[in-house]
């Protein structure tokens, strides 16, 4: 299980790093989208700050996963971005869902494999010591 976890963590890191770098270097073409999906992404691009932040987060988190540092934190930080990408494709552009589905599946699998790191966060009451 640990070997599988390490392989998937590394692959996921490369995946995020590649797509994050593409946000700045544009070495992969943007696939065609439905008009609704294109309009949504166009609005995010037009806002001017969201897509660069997403790309920076993908690069940083991809590097953290590759070098195996702060992995549980990295997985939690990237999850809302991946969930939004998955829902975008599920609702507005089902034809492009494969990449988002791979990413969200890897994220969920890795979160489950690091579940012991999240146990204190999932307690209903915390104990404060003075």
N, C-alpha and C positions, 0 to 999 in steps of 0.2 A: 504493500500500500504506500509506503514512504517513497519508493522509487517512482511509482505512478504520480504521486503528489508532486515530486520534484520535477518530473518531465512536464507535467501539465502547467505547473507554475512558471517554468522557463518558457514554454510555448506561449502561454498567455502574456508573459512579459514582452516577448518578441512581437506578438500580435499588437499589443497596445503601443509599443514603441514605434512600430511601422506606421500605424494609422495616425499616431501623434505627429511624427515627422512629416507625413503626407499633408497634414494640415498647414504646414509652412512651406514645404518644398514642392508639393503638387506633382509627384512622380507617378501617381496612379490616377487614371481618369475617374471623374465622378460619374457613377452610373446614372442612366436615365431613371427618372422617378415619375410617379403620377403627378398630375397638376397640383393636387392637394398637398402631397408630400413636398414637392418642389417649392410651393408657396410657403410652407412652414419653415423649411430649411432656409429659404431666401430671407425670411423675416429674421431668423437667428443671425444670418450673415450680415444683414443690413444693420442690425443692432450694433455691430462692430466690436463687441468685447466678449461675447459668449464663446464663439468658436475658437478664438486664440486661447482662452482659459481652458477649454476642453482639451485642446491639443497639448498645452503645457502639462495639464494633469495626466494625460495619457502617456506623455514622454517620461515624466517623473515617476509615475506609478509603474510603468513598464520597466524602468531601470531598477526600481526597488524590488520588483518581483524577480528580475534576472539575477541580481546580486544577493537575493534572499535576506533583505533587511526590511523591518517594519511591515512584514507581509500582511498580518491581520488588519492593521490600520489601512494599508493600501487597498485591500479588498473592500473595506467598508466605504472608503472615500470614492472609489470608482463605481460602486454599485448604482447610485442614483443616475449617473450619466448613462450607464449601460441600460438601465431599466427604461429611461426615456427614449433611447435609440430603439430598443425592442418595441416599445409601445407605438412609437412613430411608424415603424414598418408594419406592425400588426394592424393598426387602424388606418393609416393613410397610404401605405406603399408595401403591400404584402409581398410583392415580387422581390423586394430587396431584403427580406427578413433573414436570410441565411447567415450573414456575418454577425448580425446582432444576436441571433439565436445561439451561435457558437460562443460569442463573448459572454452572454448572460449565463449560459450553461457552465462554462469554465469558472466564472465568478462564483456561482452558487456551489458548485462542487468543491472548490477550494475553501470557501467559507465553512462548509460542513466539515471539511478535513481539518480545519483550524478551530473547530468549535470550542475546544478547551480554553482557548484564549478569550472567548467571549462570555464565558460562564458568569464572571462577576458582574458583567454589564446586564445580564438577564435576570438578576435577582430582583424580587419585588421590593425588598427593603434593604437599605444599606445601613451598616453599623458605623456610627461616628464615634471615634475614640478621642477623648480630650486629655 
